[in-house]
Amino acid sequence: MSPVAVLVGPPGAGKTTVGTLLAERLGVPFADSDALVEATAGRAISDIFLTDGEPVFRALERDAVAAALADHDGVLALGGGAVMTEGVREVLDGHPVVFLGVGLAVGVRRVGLSTARPLLAGVNPRATFSALLQERLPVYRSVARHEIATDDVSPDDVVDAVLAALRAEVGDGAR
């Protein structure tokens, strides 16, 4: 068993929205690694960050992603920073990973500079989001087979693009 698609990208890229719609269109279940971590830990990610720190959260996240890649046969969306953990990058190898990209202005607008996102909380969330994009962009691209821009595109159009990329991959024999 393996996911039909794994969505990665920064906060605000639309991974959960697109993932839910994609799963509905394909008639498969949807899972979100953040929700899996919260269910396993029995508390919110922001509480895990505050109480235990980011390293503990990343270890829980790595375990949740590895389990989902082994057991989930639908669409899986990963938390924005999941790919920054080497163990997550390793287990993604061979899976149909799609990077949903978003630019700074659109990403900030979508996220709303939310303090519910632990890594964006602080004095200057816009600068933090910009630095996060710069750091993570090459990593997203390194794990993904496909890249889909989501700026100023409807979620349905993004789903269409993801489906086209996945179908082309099957036609090309995958990598």
Chimera marker file (.cmm) of the C-alpha trace (Angstrom):
<marker_set name="trace">
<marker id="1" x="0.000" y="0.000" z="0.000" r="1" g="1" b="0" radius="0.5"/>
<marker id="2" x="1.264" y="3.464" z="-0.864" r="1" g="1" b="0" radius="0.5"/>
<marker id="3" x="-0.245" y="6.927" z="-1.326" r="1" g="1" b="0" radius="0.5"/>
<marker id="4" x="-1.407" y="7.851" z="-4.825" r="1" g="1" b="0" radius="0.5"/>
<marker id="5" x="0.042" y="11.331" z="-4.230" r="1" g="1" b="0" radius="0.5"/>
<marker id="6" x="2.076" y="13.050" z="-1.530" r="1" g="1" b="0" radius="0.5"/>
<marker id="7" x="1.738" y="16.836" z="-1.396" r="1" g="1" b="0" radius="0.5"/>
<marker id="8" x="4.555" y="19.001" z="-0.052" r="1" g="1" b="0" radius="0.5"/>
<marker id="9" x="5.035" y="22.746" z="0.083" r="1" g="1" b="0" radius="0.5"/>
<marker id="10" x="5.158" y="25.761" z="2.364" r="1" g="1" b="0" radius="0.5"/>
<marker id="11" x="2.342" y="26.975" z="4.584" r="1" g="1" b="0" radius="0.5"/>
<marker id="12" x="-0.367" y="28.549" z="2.458" r="1" g="1" b="0" radius="0.5"/>
<marker id="13" x="0.351" y="26.469" z="-0.650" r="1" g="1" b="0" radius="0.5"/>
<marker id="14" x="-2.999" y="24.717" z="-0.317" r="1" g="1" b="0" radius="0.5"/>
<marker id="15" x="-1.844" y="21.203" z="0.540" r="1" g="1" b="0" radius="0.5"/>
<marker id="16" x="-4.861" y="20.396" z="2.710" r="1" g="1" b="0" radius="0.5"/>
<marker id="17" x="-7.412" y="22.084" z="0.445" r="1" g="1" b="0" radius="0.5"/>
<marker id="18" x="-5.991" y="20.574" z="-2.744" r="1" g="1" b="0" radius="0.5"/>
<marker id="19" x="-5.360" y="17.222" z="-1.071" r="1" g="1" b="0" radius="0.5"/>
<marker id="20" x="-8.944" y="16.950" z="0.108" r="1" g="1" b="0" radius="0.5"/>
<marker id="21" x="-10.313" y="17.811" z="-3.341" r="1" g="1" b="0" radius="0.5"/>
<marker id="22" x="-7.848" y="15.484" z="-5.072" r="1" g="1" b="0" radius="0.5"/>
<marker id="23" x="-8.803" y="12.605" z="-2.792" r="1" g="1" b="0" radius="0.5"/>
<marker id="24" x="-12.507" y="13.254" z="-3.443" r="1" g="1" b="0" radius="0.5"/>
<marker id="25" x="-11.955" y="13.225" z="-7.202" r="1" g="1" b="0" radius="0.5"/>
<marker id="26" x="-9.963" y="10.009" z="-7.029" r="1" g="1" b="0" radius="0.5"/>
<marker id="27" x="-12.337" y="8.351" z="-4.569" r="1" g="1" b="0" radius="0.5"/>
<marker id="28" x="-9.553" y="7.682" z="-2.050" r="1" g="1" b="0" radius="0.5"/>
<marker id="29" x="-9.003" y="8.770" z="1.564" r="1" g="1" b="0" radius="0.5"/>
<marker id="30" x="-7.135" y="11.939" z="2.530" r="1" g="1" b="0" radius="0.5"/>
<marker id="31" x="-4.626" y="12.211" z="5.372" r="1" g="1" b="0" radius="0.5"/>
<marker id="32" x="-2.634" y="15.158" z="6.694" r="1" g="1" b="0" radius="0.5"/>
<marker id="33" x="0.596" y="14.493" z="8.587" r="1" g="1" b="0" radius="0.5"/>
<marker id="34" x="-0.091" y="17.353" z="11.016" r="1" g="1" b="0" radius="0.5"/>
<marker id="35" x="-3.455" y="15.812" z="11.939" r="1" g="1" b="0" radius="0.5"/>
<marker id="36" x="-1.789" y="12.399" z="12.306" r="1" g="1" b="0" radius="0.5"/>
<marker id="37" x="0.792" y="13.847" z="14.707" r="1" g="1" b="0" radius="0.5"/>
<marker id="38" x="-1.900" y="15.600" z="16.738" r="1" g="1" b="0" radius="0.5"/>
<marker id="39" x="-3.958" y="12.402" z="16.936" r="1" g="1" b="0" radius="0.5"/>
<marker id="40" x="-0.963" y="10.350" z="18.057" r="1" g="1" b="0" radius="0.5"/>
<marker id="41" x="0.270" y="12.932" z="20.577" r="1" g="1" b="0" radius="0.5"/>
<marker id="42" x="-3.205" y="13.809" z="21.778" r="1" g="1" b="0" radius="0.5"/>
<marker id="43" x="-2.484" y="17.535" z="21.602" r="1" g="1" b="0" radius="0.5"/>
<marker id="44" x="-2.041" y="20.420" z="19.212" r="1" g="1" b="0" radius="0.5"/>
<marker id="45" x="1.192" y="20.954" z="17.310" r="1" g="1" b="0" radius="0.5"/>
<marker id="46" x="1.577" y="24.401" z="18.879" r="1" g="1" b="0" radius="0.5"/>
<marker id="47" x="1.451" y="22.727" z="22.326" r="1" g="1" b="0" radius="0.5"/>
<marker id="48" x="4.086" y="20.173" z="21.279" r="1" g="1" b="0" radius="0.5"/>
<marker id="49" x="6.356" y="22.991" z="20.065" r="1" g="1" b="0" radius="0.5"/>
<marker id="50" x="5.827" y="24.994" z="23.255" r="1" g="1" b="0" radius="0.5"/>
<marker id="51" x="6.139" y="22.132" z="25.728" r="1" g="1" b="0" radius="0.5"/>
<marker id="52" x="8.598" y="19.748" z="24.090" r="1" g="1" b="0" radius="0.5"/>
<marker id="53" x="10.295" y="21.778" z="21.367" r="1" g="1" b="0" radius="0.5"/>
<marker id="54" x="10.669" y="21.435" z="17.630" r="1" g="1" b="0" radius="0.5"/>
<marker id="55" x="13.005" y="18.381" z="17.721" r="1" g="1" b="0" radius="0.5"/>
<marker id="56" x="10.352" y="16.310" z="19.523" r="1" g="1" b="0" radius="0.5"/>
<marker id="57" x="7.698" y="17.467" z="17.069" r="1" g="1" b="0" radius="0.5"/>
<marker id="58" x="9.935" y="16.615" z="14.082" r="1" g="1" b="0" radius="0.5"/>
<marker id="59" x="10.536" y="13.103" z="15.443" r="1" g="1" b="0" radius="0.5"/>
<marker id="60" x="6.790" y="12.566" z="15.872" r="1" g="1" b="0" radius="0.5"/>
<marker id="61" x="6.243" y="13.954" z="12.386" r="1" g="1" b="0" radius="0.5"/>
<marker id="62" x="8.891" y="11.662" z="10.862" r="1" g="1" b="0" radius="0.5"/>
<marker id="63" x="7.246" y="8.622" z="12.447" r="1" g="1" b="0" radius="0.5"/>
<marker id="64" x="3.766" y="9.715" z="11.305" r="1" g="1" b="0" radius="0.5"/>
<marker id="65" x="4.954" y="10.274" z="7.723" r="1" g="1" b="0" radius="0.5"/>
<marker id="66" x="6.759" y="6.922" z="7.582" r="1" g="1" b="0" radius="0.5"/>
<marker id="67" x="3.672" y="5.113" z="8.884" r="1" g="1" b="0" radius="0.5"/>
<marker id="68" x="1.368" y="6.904" z="6.448" r="1" g="1" b="0" radius="0.5"/>
<marker id="69" x="3.640" y="6.161" z="3.494" r="1" g="1" b="0" radius="0.5"/>
<marker id="70" x="3.488" y="2.477" z="4.428" r="1" g="1" b="0" radius="0.5"/>
<marker id="71" x="-0.213" y="2.248" z="5.301" r="1" g="1" b="0" radius="0.5"/>
<marker id="72" x="-2.164" y="5.006" z="3.530" r="1" g="1" b="0" radius="0.5"/>
<marker id="73" x="-3.464" y="4.353" z="0.011" r="1" g="1" b="0" radius="0.5"/>
<marker id="74" x="-4.939" y="7.786" z="-0.662" r="1" g="1" b="0" radius="0.5"/>
<marker id="75" x="-3.631" y="11.346" z="-0.822" r="1" g="1" b="0" radius="0.5"/>
<marker id="76" x="-1.198" y="12.442" z="1.880" r="1" g="1" b="0" radius="0.5"/>
<marker id="77" x="-0.368" y="16.083" z="2.657" r="1" g="1" b="0" radius="0.5"/>
<marker id="78" x="2.772" y="16.782" z="4.656" r="1" g="1" b="0" radius="0.5"/>
<marker id="79" x="3.324" y="19.652" z="7.043" r="1" g="1" b="0" radius="0.5"/>
<marker id="80" x="5.311" y="22.486" z="5.500" r="1" g="1" b="0" radius="0.5"/>
<marker id="81" x="8.552" y="21.682" z="7.320" r="1" g="1" b="0" radius="0.5"/>
<marker id="82" x="8.399" y="17.889" z="7.160" r="1" g="1" b="0" radius="0.5"/>
<marker id="83" x="10.832" y="17.669" z="4.243" r="1" g="1" b="0" radius="0.5"/>
<marker id="84" x="13.493" y="19.452" z="6.286" r="1" g="1" b="0" radius="0.5"/>
<marker id="85" x="13.970" y="16.240" z="8.288" r="1" g="1" b="0" radius="0.5"/>
<marker id="86" x="16.403" y="13.877" z="6.596" r="1" g="1" b="0" radius="0.5"/>
<marker id="87" x="14.434" y="10.816" z="7.716" r="1" g="1" b="0" radius="0.5"/>
<marker id="88" x="11.327" y="12.167" z="5.980" r="1" g="1" b="0" radius="0.5"/>
<marker id="89" x="13.247" y="12.886" z="2.777" r="1" g="1" b="0" radius="0.5"/>
<marker id="90" x="14.584" y="9.334" z="2.808" r="1" g="1" b="0" radius="0.5"/>
<marker id="91" x="11.172" y="7.680" z="3.164" r="1" g="1" b="0" radius="0.5"/>
<marker id="92" x="9.690" y="9.900" z="0.412" r="1" g="1" b="0" radius="0.5"/>
<marker id="93" x="12.026" y="8.389" z="-2.177" r="1" g="1" b="0" radius="0.5"/>
<marker id="94" x="10.056" y="6.437" z="-4.753" r="1" g="1" b="0" radius="0.5"/>
<marker id="95" x="6.701" y="8.024" z="-3.895" r="1" g="1" b="0" radius="0.5"/>
<marker id="96" x="4.677" y="10.317" z="-6.206" r="1" g="1" b="0" radius="0.5"/>
<marker id="97" x="5.588" y="13.606" z="-4.508" r="1" g="1" b="0" radius="0.5"/>
<marker id="98" x="4.050" y="16.835" z="-5.820" r="1" g="1" b="0" radius="0.5"/>
<marker id="99" x="5.411" y="20.198" z="-4.696" r="1" g="1" b="0" radius="0.5"/>
<marker id="100" x="2.705" y="22.851" z="-4.445" r="1" g="1" b="0" radius="0.5"/>
<marker id="101" x="4.500" y="26.169" z="-4.711" r="1" g="1" b="0" radius="0.5"/>
<marker id="102" x="3.323" y="29.542" z="-3.475" r="1" g="1" b="0" radius="0.5"/>
<marker id="103" x="4.961" y="32.941" z="-3.647" r="1" g="1" b="0" radius="0.5"/>
<marker id="104" x="5.636" y="35.179" z="-0.673" r="1" g="1" b="0" radius="0.5"/>
<marker id="105" x="2.743" y="37.617" z="-1.147" r="1" g="1" b="0" radius="0.5"/>
<marker id="106" x="0.113" y="34.944" z="-1.763" r="1" g="1" b="0" radius="0.5"/>
<marker id="107" x="1.484" y="32.662" z="0.940" r="1" g="1" b="0" radius="0.5"/>
<marker id="108" x="1.400" y="35.442" z="3.530" r="1" g="1" b="0" radius="0.5"/>
<marker id="109" x="-2.126" y="36.388" z="2.479" r="1" g="1" b="0" radius="0.5"/>
<marker id="110" x="-3.340" y="32.785" z="2.753" r="1" g="1" b="0" radius="0.5"/>
<marker id="111" x="-1.631" y="32.062" z="6.055" r="1" g="1" b="0" radius="0.5"/>
<marker id="112" x="-2.735" y="35.403" z="7.460" r="1" g="1" b="0" radius="0.5"/>
<marker id="113" x="0.411" y="35.591" z="9.566" r="1" g="1" b="0" radius="0.5"/>
<marker id="114" x="-1.257" y="33.125" z="11.895" r="1" g="1" b="0" radius="0.5"/>
<marker id="115" x="0.285" y="32.561" z="15.299" r="1" g="1" b="0" radius="0.5"/>
<marker id="116" x="-1.296" y="29.094" z="15.187" r="1" g="1" b="0" radius="0.5"/>
<marker id="117" x="1.675" y="28.189" z="12.998" r="1" g="1" b="0" radius="0.5"/>
<marker id="118" x="4.552" y="27.947" z="15.485" r="1" g="1" b="0" radius="0.5"/>
<marker id="119" x="7.353" y="28.738" z="13.041" r="1" g="1" b="0" radius="0.5"/>
<marker id="120" x="5.611" y="31.921" z="11.850" r="1" g="1" b="0" radius="0.5"/>
<marker id="121" x="4.943" y="33.334" z="15.302" r="1" g="1" b="0" radius="0.5"/>
<marker id="122" x="7.196" y="36.208" z="16.259" r="1" g="1" b="0" radius="0.5"/>
<marker id="123" x="8.043" y="39.831" z="15.738" r="1" g="1" b="0" radius="0.5"/>
<marker id="124" x="8.109" y="39.821" z="11.919" r="1" g="1" b="0" radius="0.5"/>
<marker id="125" x="6.126" y="36.872" z="10.501" r="1" g="1" b="0" radius="0.5"/>
<marker id="126" x="6.476" y="38.155" z="6.906" r="1" g="1" b="0" radius="0.5"/>
<marker id="127" x="10.285" y="38.126" z="7.141" r="1" g="1" b="0" radius="0.5"/>
<marker id="128" x="10.128" y="34.709" z="8.811" r="1" g="1" b="0" radius="0.5"/>
<marker id="129" x="7.929" y="33.375" z="6.000" r="1" g="1" b="0" radius="0.5"/>
<marker id="130" x="10.341" y="34.795" z="3.396" r="1" g="1" b="0" radius="0.5"/>
<marker id="131" x="13.342" y="33.135" z="5.069" r="1" g="1" b="0" radius="0.5"/>
<marker id="132" x="11.393" y="29.884" z="5.374" r="1" g="1" b="0" radius="0.5"/>
<marker id="133" x="10.636" y="29.923" z="1.625" r="1" g="1" b="0" radius="0.5"/>
<marker id="134" x="14.267" y="30.602" z="0.731" r="1" g="1" b="0" radius="0.5"/>
<marker id="135" x="15.505" y="27.779" z="2.939" r="1" g="1" b="0" radius="0.5"/>
<marker id="136" x="12.932" y="25.188" z="1.943" r="1" g="1" b="0" radius="0.5"/>
<marker id="137" x="12.432" y="25.801" z="-1.784" r="1" g="1" b="0" radius="0.5"/>
<marker id="138" x="15.437" y="23.720" z="-2.928" r="1" g="1" b="0" radius="0.5"/>
<marker id="139" x="14.444" y="20.909" z="-0.578" r="1" g="1" b="0" radius="0.5"/>
<marker id="140" x="10.852" y="20.803" z="-1.843" r="1" g="1" b="0" radius="0.5"/>
<marker id="141" x="12.180" y="20.616" z="-5.386" r="1" g="1" b="0" radius="0.5"/>
<marker id="142" x="14.674" y="17.890" z="-4.514" r="1" g="1" b="0" radius="0.5"/>
<marker id="143" x="11.999" y="15.499" z="-3.219" r="1" g="1" b="0" radius="0.5"/>
<marker id="144" x="9.264" y="16.236" z="-5.761" r="1" g="1" b="0" radius="0.5"/>
<marker id="145" x="8.603" y="14.673" z="-9.125" r="1" g="1" b="0" radius="0.5"/>
<marker id="146" x="6.284" y="17.526" z="-10.078" r="1" g="1" b="0" radius="0.5"/>
<marker id="147" x="5.936" y="21.205" z="-9.213" r="1" g="1" b="0" radius="0.5"/>
<marker id="148" x="2.610" y="23.007" z="-9.456" r="1" g="1" b="0" radius="0.5"/>
<marker id="149" x="2.284" y="26.766" z="-8.858" r="1" g="1" b="0" radius="0.5"/>
<marker id="150" x="-0.766" y="27.681" z="-6.790" r="1" g="1" b="0" radius="0.5"/>
<marker id="151" x="-0.606" y="31.493" z="-6.832" r="1" g="1" b="0" radius="0.5"/>
<marker id="152" x="-3.847" y="32.975" z="-8.123" r="1" g="1" b="0" radius="0.5"/>
<marker id="153" x="-5.095" y="29.565" z="-9.290" r="1" g="1" b="0" radius="0.5"/>
<marker id="154" x="-8.304" y="27.996" z="-8.003" r="1" g="1" b="0" radius="0.5"/>
<marker id="155" x="-7.985" y="24.807" z="-5.945" r="1" g="1" b="0" radius="0.5"/>
<marker id="156" x="-9.915" y="22.921" z="-8.658" r="1" g="1" b="0" radius="0.5"/>
<marker id="157" x="-7.420" y="24.080" z="-11.302" r="1" g="1" b="0" radius="0.5"/>
<marker id="158" x="-4.527" y="22.985" z="-9.071" r="1" g="1" b="0" radius="0.5"/>
<marker id="159" x="-6.184" y="19.568" z="-8.710" r="1" g="1" b="0" radius="0.5"/>
<marker id="160" x="-6.487" y="19.375" z="-12.506" r="1" g="1" b="0" radius="0.5"/>
<marker id="161" x="-2.767" y="20.158" z="-12.831" r="1" g="1" b="0" radius="0.5"/>
<marker id="162" x="-1.830" y="17.557" z="-10.210" r="1" g="1" b="0" radius="0.5"/>
<marker id="163" x="-3.950" y="14.917" z="-11.953" r="1" g="1" b="0" radius="0.5"/>
<marker id="164" x="-2.368" y="15.760" z="-15.316" r="1" g="1" b="0" radius="0.5"/>
<marker id="165" x="1.127" y="15.467" z="-13.811" r="1" g="1" b="0" radius="0.5"/>
<marker id="166" x="0.327" y="12.127" z="-12.174" r="1" g="1" b="0" radius="0.5"/>
<marker id="167" x="-1.211" y="10.757" z="-15.381" r="1" g="1" b="0" radius="0.5"/>
<marker id="168" x="1.813" y="11.890" z="-17.398" r="1" g="1" b="0" radius="0.5"/>
<marker id="169" x="4.061" y="10.145" z="-14.895" r="1" g="1" b="0" radius="0.5"/>
<marker id="170" x="2.187" y="6.872" z="-15.331" r="1" g="1" b="0" radius="0.5"/>
<marker id="171" x="2.423" y="7.317" z="-19.097" r="1" g="1" b="0" radius="0.5"/>
<marker id="172" x="6.160" y="7.952" z="-18.856" r="1" g="1" b="0" radius="0.5"/>
<marker id="173" x="6.756" y="4.924" z="-16.643" r="1" g="1" b="0" radius="0.5"/>
<marker id="174" x="7.565" y="7.021" z="-13.554" r="1" g="1" b="0" radius="0.5"/>
<marker id="175" x="11.067" y="7.688" z="-12.362" r="1" g="1" b="0" radius="0.5"/>
<link id1="1" id2="2" r="1" g="1" b="0" radius="0.2"/>
<link id1="2" id2="3" r="1" g="1" b="0" radius="0.2"/>
<link id1="3" id2="4" r="1" g="1" b="0" radius="0.2"/>
<link id1="4" id2="5" r="1" g="1" b="0" radius="0.2"/>
<link id1="5" id2="6" r="1" g="1" b="0" radius="0.2"/>
<link id1="6" id2="7" r="1" g="1" b="0" radius="0.2"/>
<link id1="7" id2="8" r="1" g="1" b="0" radius="0.2"/>
<link id1="8" id2="9" r="1" g="1" b="0" radius="0.2"/>
<link id1="9" id2="10" r="1" g="1" b="0" radius="0.2"/>
<link id1="10" id2="11" r="1" g="1" b="0" radius="0.2"/>
<link id1="11" id2="12" r="1" g="1" b="0" radius="0.2"/>
<link id1="12" id2="13" r="1" g="1" b="0" radius="0.2"/>
<link id1="13" id2="14" r="1" g="1" b="0" radius="0.2"/>
<link id1="14" id2="15" r="1" g="1" b="0" radius="0.2"/>
<link id1="15" id2="16" r="1" g="1" b="0" radius="0.2"/>
<link id1="16" id2="17" r="1" g="1" b="0" radius="0.2"/>
<link id1="17" id2="18" r="1" g="1" b="0" radius="0.2"/>
<link id1="18" id2="19" r="1" g="1" b="0" radius="0.2"/>
<link id1="19" id2="20" r="1" g="1" b="0" radius="0.2"/>
<link id1="20" id2="21" r="1" g="1" b="0" radius="0.2"/>
<link id1="21" id2="22" r="1" g="1" b="0" radius="0.2"/>
<link id1="22" id2="23" r="1" g="1" b="0" radius="0.2"/>
<link id1="23" id2="24" r="1" g="1" b="0" radius="0.2"/>
<link id1="24" id2="25" r="1" g="1" b="0" radius="0.2"/>
<link id1="25" id2="26" r="1" g="1" b="0" radius="0.2"/>
<link id1="26" id2="27" r="1" g="1" b="0" radius="0.2"/>
<link id1="27" id2="28" r="1" g="1" b="0" radius="0.2"/>
<link id1="28" id2="29" r="1" g="1" b="0" radius="0.2"/>
<link id1="29" id2="30" r="1" g="1" b="0" radius="0.2"/>
<link id1="30" id2="31" r="1" g="1" b="0" radius="0.2"/>
<link id1="31" id2="32" r="1" g="1" b="0" radius="0.2"/>
<link id1="32" id2="33" r="1" g="1" b="0" radius="0.2"/>
<link id1="33" id2="34" r="1" g="1" b="0" radius="0.2"/>
<link id1="34" id2="35" r="1" g="1" b="0" radius="0.2"/>
<link id1="35" id2="36" r="1" g="1" b="0" radius="0.2"/>
<link id1="36" id2="37" r="1" g="1" b="0" radius="0.2"/>
<link id1="37" id2="38" r="1" g="1" b="0" radius="0.2"/>
<link id1="38" id2="39" r="1" g="1" b="0" radius="0.2"/>
<link id1="39" id2="40" r="1" g="1" b="0" radius="0.2"/>
<link id1="40" id2="41" r="1" g="1" b="0" radius="0.2"/>
<link id1="41" id2="42" r="1" g="1" b="0" radius="0.2"/>
<link id1="42" id2="43" r="1" g="1" b="0" radius="0.2"/>
<link id1="43" id2="44" r="1" g="1" b="0" radius="0.2"/>
<link id1="44" id2="45" r="1" g="1" b="0" radius="0.2"/>
<link id1="45" id2="46" r="1" g="1" b="0" radius="0.2"/>
<link id1="46" id2="47" r="1" g="1" b="0" radius="0.2"/>
<link id1="47" id2="48" r="1" g="1" b="0" radius="0.2"/>
<link id1="48" id2="49" r="1" g="1" b="0" radius="0.2"/>
<link id1="49" id2="50" r="1" g="1" b="0" radius="0.2"/>
<link id1="50" id2="51" r="1" g="1" b="0" radius="0.2"/>
<link id1="51" id2="52" r="1" g="1" b="0" radius="0.2"/>
<link id1="52" id2="53" r="1" g="1" b="0" radius="0.2"/>
<link id1="53" id2="54" r="1" g="1" b="0" radius="0.2"/>
<link id1="54" id2="55" r="1" g="1" b="0" radius="0.2"/>
<link id1="55" id2="56" r="1" g="1" b="0" radius="0.2"/>
<link id1="56" id2="57" r="1" g="1" b="0" radius="0.2"/>
<link id1="57" id2="58" r="1" g="1" b="0" radius="0.2"/>
<link id1="58" id2="59" r="1" g="1" b="0" radius="0.2"/>
<link id1="59" id2="60" r="1" g="1" b="0" radius="0.2"/>
<link id1="60" id2="61" r="1" g="1" b="0" radius="0.2"/>
<link id1="61" id2="62" r="1" g="1" b="0" radius="0.2"/>
<link id1="62" id2="63" r="1" g="1" b="0" radius="0.2"/>
<link id1="63" id2="64" r="1" g="1" b="0" radius="0.2"/>
<link id1="64" id2="65" r="1" g="1" b="0" radius="0.2"/>
<link id1="65" id2="66" r="1" g="1" b="0" radius="0.2"/>
<link id1="66" id2="67" r="1" g="1" b="0" radius="0.2"/>
<link id1="67" id2="68" r="1" g="1" b="0" radius="0.2"/>
<link id1="68" id2="69" r="1" g="1" b="0" radius="0.2"/>
<link id1="69" id2="70" r="1" g="1" b="0" radius="0.2"/>
<link id1="70" id2="71" r="1" g="1" b="0" radius="0.2"/>
<link id1="71" id2="72" r="1" g="1" b="0" radius="0.2"/>
<link id1="72" id2="73" r="1" g="1" b="0" radius="0.2"/>
<link id1="73" id2="74" r="1" g="1" b="0" radius="0.2"/>
<link id1="74" id2="75" r="1" g="1" b="0" radius="0.2"/>
<link id1="75" id2="76" r="1" g="1" b="0" radius="0.2"/>
<link id1="76" id2="77" r="1" g="1" b="0" radius="0.2"/>
<link id1="77" id2="78" r="1" g="1" b="0" radius="0.2"/>
<link id1="78" id2="79" r="1" g="1" b="0" radius="0.2"/>
<link id1="79" id2="80" r="1" g="1" b="0" radius="0.2"/>
<link id1="80" id2="81" r="1" g="1" b="0" radius="0.2"/>
<link id1="81" id2="82" r="1" g="1" b="0" radius="0.2"/>
<link id1="82" id2="83" r="1" g="1" b="0" radius="0.2"/>
<link id1="83" id2="84" r="1" g="1" b="0" radius="0.2"/>
<link id1="84" id2="85" r="1" g="1" b="0" radius="0.2"/>
<link id1="85" id2="86" r="1" g="1" b="0" radius="0.2"/>
<link id1="86" id2="87" r="1" g="1" b="0" radius="0.2"/>
<link id1="87" id2="88" r="1" g="1" b="0" radius="0.2"/>
<link id1="88" id2="89" r="1" g="1" b="0" radius="0.2"/>
<link id1="89" id2="90" r="1" g="1" b="0" radius="0.2"/>
<link id1="90" id2="91" r="1" g="1" b="0" radius="0.2"/>
<link id1="91" id2="92" r="1" g="1" b="0" radius="0.2"/>
<link id1="92" id2="93" r="1" g="1" b="0" radius="0.2"/>
<link id1="93" id2="94" r="1" g="1" b="0" radius="0.2"/>
<link id1="94" id2="95" r="1" g="1" b="0" radius="0.2"/>
<link id1="95" id2="96" r="1" g="1" b="0" radius="0.2"/>
<link id1="96" id2="97" r="1" g="1" b="0" radius="0.2"/>
<link id1="97" id2="98" r="1" g="1" b="0" radius="0.2"/>
<link id1="98" id2="99" r="1" g="1" b="0" radius="0.2"/>
<link id1="99" id2="100" r="1" g="1" b="0" radius="0.2"/>
<link id1="100" id2="101" r="1" g="1" b="0" radius="0.2"/>
<link id1="101" id2="102" r="1" g="1" b="0" radius="0.2"/>
<link id1="102" id2="103" r="1" g="1" b="0" radius="0.2"/>
<link id1="103" id2="104" r="1" g="1" b="0" radius="0.2"/>
<link id1="104" id2="105" r="1" g="1" b="0" radius="0.2"/>
<link id1="105" id2="106" r="1" g="1" b="0" radius="0.2"/>
<link id1="106" id2="107" r="1" g="1" b="0" radius="0.2"/>
<link id1="107" id2="108" r="1" g="1" b="0" radius="0.2"/>
<link id1="108" id2="109" r="1" g="1" b="0" radius="0.2"/>
<link id1="109" id2="110" r="1" g="1" b="0" radius="0.2"/>
<link id1="110" id2="111" r="1" g="1" b="0" radius="0.2"/>
<link id1="111" id2="112" r="1" g="1" b="0" radius="0.2"/>
<link id1="112" id2="113" r="1" g="1" b="0" radius="0.2"/>
<link id1="113" id2="114" r="1" g="1" b="0" radius="0.2"/>
<link id1="114" id2="115" r="1" g="1" b="0" radius="0.2"/>
<link id1="115" id2="116" r="1" g="1" b="0" radius="0.2"/>
<link id1="116" id2="117" r="1" g="1" b="0" radius="0.2"/>
<link id1="117" id2="118" r="1" g="1" b="0" radius="0.2"/>
<link id1="118" id2="119" r="1" g="1" b="0" radius="0.2"/>
<link id1="119" id2="120" r="1" g="1" b="0" radius="0.2"/>
<link id1="120" id2="121" r="1" g="1" b="0" radius="0.2"/>
<link id1="121" id2="122" r="1" g="1" b="0" radius="0.2"/>
<link id1="122" id2="123" r="1" g="1" b="0" radius="0.2"/>
<link id1="123" id2="124" r="1" g="1" b="0" radius="0.2"/>
<link id1="124" id2="125" r="1" g="1" b="0" radius="0.2"/>
<link id1="125" id2="126" r="1" g="1" b="0" radius="0.2"/>
<link id1="126" id2="127" r="1" g="1" b="0" radius="0.2"/>
<link id1="127" id2="128" r="1" g="1" b="0" radius="0.2"/>
<link id1="128" id2="129" r="1" g="1" b="0" radius="0.2"/>
<link id1="129" id2="130" r="1" g="1" b="0" radius="0.2"/>
<link id1="130" id2="131" r="1" g="1" b="0" radius="0.2"/>
<link id1="131" id2="132" r="1" g="1" b="0" radius="0.2"/>
<link id1="132" id2="133" r="1" g="1" b="0" radius="0.2"/>
<link id1="133" id2="134" r="1" g="1" b="0" radius="0.2"/>
<link id1="134" id2="135" r="1" g="1" b="0" radius="0.2"/>
<link id1="135" id2="136" r="1" g="1" b="0" radius="0.2"/>
<link id1="136" id2="137" r="1" g="1" b="0" radius="0.2"/>
<link id1="137" id2="138" r="1" g="1" b="0" radius="0.2"/>
<link id1="138" id2="139" r="1" g="1" b="0" radius="0.2"/>
<link id1="139" id2="140" r="1" g="1" b="0" radius="0.2"/>
<link id1="140" id2="141" r="1" g="1" b="0" radius="0.2"/>
<link id1="141" id2="142" r="1" g="1" b="0" radius="0.2"/>
<link id1="142" id2="143" r="1" g="1" b="0" radius="0.2"/>
<link id1="143" id2="144" r="1" g="1" b="0" radius="0.2"/>
<link id1="144" id2="145" r="1" g="1" b="0" radius="0.2"/>
<link id1="145" id2="146" r="1" g="1" b="0" radius="0.2"/>
<link id1="146" id2="147" r="1" g="1" b="0" radius="0.2"/>
<link id1="147" id2="148" r="1" g="1" b="0" radius="0.2"/>
<link id1="148" id2="149" r="1" g="1" b="0" radius="0.2"/>
<link id1="149" id2="150" r="1" g="1" b="0" radius="0.2"/>
<link id1="150" id2="151" r="1" g="1" b="0" radius="0.2"/>
<link id1="151" id2="152" r="1" g="1" b="0" radius="0.2"/>
<link id1="152" id2="153" r="1" g="1" b="0" radius="0.2"/>
<link id1="153" id2="154" r="1" g="1" b="0" radius="0.2"/>
<link id1="154" id2="155" r="1" g="1" b="0" radius="0.2"/>
<link id1="155" id2="156" r="1" g="1" b="0" radius="0.2"/>
<link id1="156" id2="157" r="1" g="1" b="0" radius="0.2"/>
<link id1="157" id2="158" r="1" g="1" b="0" radius="0.2"/>
<link id1="158" id2="159" r="1" g="1" b="0" radius="0.2"/>
<link id1="159" id2="160" r="1" g="1" b="0" radius="0.2"/>
<link id1="160" id2="161" r="1" g="1" b="0" radius="0.2"/>
<link id1="161" id2="162" r="1" g="1" b="0" radius="0.2"/>
<link id1="162" id2="163" r="1" g="1" b="0" radius="0.2"/>
<link id1="163" id2="164" r="1" g="1" b="0" radius="0.2"/>
<link id1="164" id2="165" r="1" g="1" b="0" radius="0.2"/>
<link id1="165" id2="166" r="1" g="1" b="0" radius="0.2"/>
<link id1="166" id2="167" r="1" g="1" b="0" radius="0.2"/>
<link id1="167" id2="168" r="1" g="1" b="0" radius="0.2"/>
<link id1="168" id2="169" r="1" g="1" b="0" radius="0.2"/>
<link id1="169" id2="170" r="1" g="1" b="0" radius="0.2"/>
<link id1="170" id2="171" r="1" g="1" b="0" radius="0.2"/>
<link id1="171" id2="172" r="1" g="1" b="0" radius="0.2"/>
<link id1="172" id2="173" r="1" g="1" b="0" radius="0.2"/>
<link id1="173" id2="174" r="1" g="1" b="0" radius="0.2"/>
<link id1="174" id2="175" r="1" g="1" b="0" radius="0.2"/>
</marker_set>
